[in-house]
Amino acid sequence: MRQIIGIFDEYTSKENAKNVTRSMLENAKQNFWNGATPPLGYRIFEAERRGQKVKKKLEIDPVEQETVQLIFRLYADGDPATATPPLGIKAICTWLNSRGYRTKRGGTFGVGPLHLILTNTAYVGRWKYNVRSAKTREKKPESEVVEIAIPPIIDQHLFDRVQ
């Protein structure tokens, strides 16, 4: 009897996982946010309600937006106030941390997170969802990736220069 109940529980769990994955993918295709922590420069807002369900989207956070734009400018052009040439990632971390800038969670900037900011297509208005398999962490084929349109913080020309 326990084995039969265990088999039913396993089946139910797998079906629930399929339904949640399908629902989240459909949600992303409709340009809604699925609930992860938004990138620096963005915040979540309630876009609409469908019965009990709240559909969310991203909007620009004005304070964090300035930090993101500063990071891209420092990398591409340097600091014009002190006539500093373009800075590398480590130098930008030092520059930001010494002036009191903080990450979304209140920590200091590090090389890895700063590199992710500089290469994230979200800042030009394209958030990619379903890029990697949750179990294996392997990249999925481009045909399965869903692009969510969000408001851009950086123009495409500056983003391309940084890349």
Disulfide bonds with the S-S distance in Angstrom:
none
